[in-house]
Amino acid sequence: MTLLSKNKIKYIRSLELKKIRKEEKVFLAEGPKLVGDLLGRFPCRFLAATSDWLKEHPVLPAQEVSEATSDELSRASLLKTPQQVLAVFEQPEYLFDTEAVRQSLCLALDDVQDPGNLGTIIRLADWFGIEHIFCSPNTVDVYNPKTIQATMGGIARVKVYYTPLPDLIRSLGDMPVYGTFLDGKNMYEQPLSVHGLIVMGNEGNGIGAEVEELINRKLYIPNYPIERETSESLNVAIATAVVCAEFRRQAAWS
């Protein structure tokens, strides 16, 4: 066991940058719950924790372990409220497989930009048993520290891929591909399949035109009551939760 050096603190803080994460092929996780969920799931290159936390976890699957004071962890942390432990994990390399869409329900994200939204969607997918998310190349980096924190451990069980969505959808043939639109059909009045792809769009612009042309099942999340004046749209993570809940509700009753 080593002490947490100034160079290591500088390295940990550098992982806020996508360029460094990409070069190192790692990501940062902070907090007992999140680090605990990820240990054993991904190779851990480095872990730093307080002496109290380390005493409670005498055996750790990490290449390097450092004991740190609360002040040192505070200087290394990217969070407003530093935790007892932080760890650097290796990014997984998943084999891209469209067969997942043919055999299960999957999500696709078209240029989602907010790291918190992406992390929350991964957390939602984990809750609803959706194991694969396909992201457009311009979607925010899944290994952004804010995204990782927002997954609340869901990143351990949900595989995330980056790929051009039009190519992905074309490869699916006549598989059901859903998307939410203001001119879509009432989601609660449509039969929803137990497998296929649900596309969710950008926070400001929704689903892009090229992807929209390829969606064969357009849905609408109705407000209540219909005639009431309301917000223009739902947050993409909230909309994802509403849609996934209805898919799973119908599947449970089918």
N, C-alpha and C positions, 0 to 999 in steps of 0.2 A: 504494500500500500504506500502511496505517495501523498505529499501535500499538494494542494492546488496552487500551481504557479501562476505568475502574472501572464506568462505566454499562453498558458492553457485558458485562462480567463479571456484573453484577447481572441483566441481561436474560437471559443464557444460563442462569443458575441458576433464573430464574423459570419456565423451560420445564419444570421438574419438575411444575408445576401444570397440570392438565388445562384449567382455565379459560383460562389464558394461551395454551396451545397452540391451543385452539379459537378464541380471538379472533384470534390471529396467523395461524392456519392453517399452522403449521410444526411441525417436530419436530427433536430434537437427536440427532446421531450422533457417537460418539467412537471414535478409533482408526484407524490407517492402513488396515487391512483393510476395515473397515466403511465408512469414508468413501470409500475407493477404489472399493468396489463401487457406492456410491450416486451418486457424481459422474457426471454425464451421464445418469443415470436420472431424477433429480428436479431441478428448478431449485434451485440453491444460493444462498441469500440472503447467507450469511456464512460465512467459514471463518477459523479461527485456528490457527496452527501455529508450531512452532519454526523458527528460521532454517535449520537443517540439513534439515528436511523440505521447506521451501519451495524450497531450492536444488535438491532432487531432483525437484521438480514445478514447473518455471518457468511452465507454461501451465495455468491452472486455470479451469474453467467456473463461476466464482462471481461474484456481483454485488459482493461486498466481501471483501477479504482483509486479515487483520491478522497481523503478526509478533508472537509472544509468547514470553516466557521460560517455562521449565519451571515456575517458581513461579507465574506468572500463569495458566498453563493449569491448574495444581493448584487455584487459587482458583476458577476457572470451572467445573471438571469436577464431574460428579455421580458419578464413579467413585471407588472406593477407591484404585485405582492409575491416576492420570492418564496420558494418552497424549500422543503428539507432535502430534496434530491433532484438532480437533473442528470440526463444521460444523452449520449450521442449514439444513434443507431445507424446501421447500414441500410440504405434504400433497397427494397426488394426489387428483383427483376422478374416480372410476371410474363409468361408466354401469352401473347395476344391470341384469343380464341373466340371467334364469333359463335361457336356452338353453344356458348353459355346463353345467348339470346334465344336460341331455339329450344332450350331445355328449361329455362327459368325466366323470371321477371328481372329485367335489368334497367338501369338508368343511363341516360346520356345527357350531358350538360353542354349547352352551346354558349360558349364564351362567358361563363359565370366569372365575375371579377373580384368579388369580395371574399377574402380568405375565411372569414367567419361563416359566410353562407356555405362555402364548400365544405368546411368542417362539420357544420350542422347537418348538411345533407348526407354526409358519410355516416354520421351518428344515427340519422333517421333510417338510412339504408340498413344499417346493422340491426336496428330495432325491428324492422319489418322483414328481416331475412333476405334482403337483396344483397348478393355477394359480389356483384360486378357493376362498376360505374365507368362509362366511356366518356372522356372529356375531349372537347375540341382543343386543338393546339393552343388557342388563345385563352383558354380557361386558366385561372390562377393556379400557381404551382401547388400541388397537393402537399409538398413538404415545407411550405411556408410555416414557420413556427406557430403563427396564429391559427392556421388551418389545423395543424396537428393537435393543438390544445383544444380546439372546438370539437374535434372528433370524439373526445372523452373516451378514447380507447378503441373506438370503432375501426380505426385504421388497421388494427390487428386482424380484423376479420373480413374487411371489405377490400377487394382488389380494384385499384384505379389504373386506368390505361389512358394514354393520350393518342388520338388518331383523328384524321379528318372524318367528320361525321357523315358527309354525303357519301363517301366511299363505303363506310361501314353500313349505312342504310341500304345502299344499292346491293351490297353483297347478301342481304337478308332475303331477297326475293319478295314473296308475298307474305312474309311474317308481319304480324300486327305491330305498327309503329305509331305510338300515341304522342300527342302534344296538346298543350292547353292554349286556347285562343278565344278571343271575345266572340268570334263568330262560330265557335264550335258547338257541338251538341251537349245538352245537359248531362254531365258526368253521371248523375244519379239515375238517369233513365236509359243508360247504355249498358249492354253486356260487356264486361271487361274480362280479358283472357288471363289465364294463370301464367302465361309466358309471353315474351315479346319485349319491346323497348319503349320506355317512357322518356320523352325528350323534354327537358326543362330549359328555358332560355335565359338570356342576359338580363340583368337587373333593370336596365333602362329600356332596352330595345326588344326584349323578348326573343323569340326564336327567329334566326336569320332567314331571309327569303329562300336561299338555296336549300336549306334544310327543310323549310316549310313545304316546299314543293314535293318532297319525298315522303311526307307524313300521310299515312292512309287512314288515320282515325283521329279526327280533330275533336277535342273535348273542351267543355266550358265548365268552370267552377261557378255555379250560380251564387249570387249574394242573396241575403234574406232580410226582409221580403223583396221579391223581384223589383217592385215599383219604387222601392226606397232609394233615395240618392245616397251614394256611398263612395268609398275611395276608388281611385281609378284602377288599382290592381293590388295584388297581394305580394308580399315579399317572396322571393323565389324559394327560400327554404320552407316557409310556411305553406306555400302552394304545393311543394313536394310532399309535405306531411299529409295534407288533405287528400291529395291524389293517391298516395301509397296506401293510406288508411282505407279508402274505398275499394281499391284493388284487392286488398287482403280481406276486407269484409265480405265482398262477393265470393272470393275463393273459399272462405270458411263456410258459406251457405250453399255452395254448388255441389 
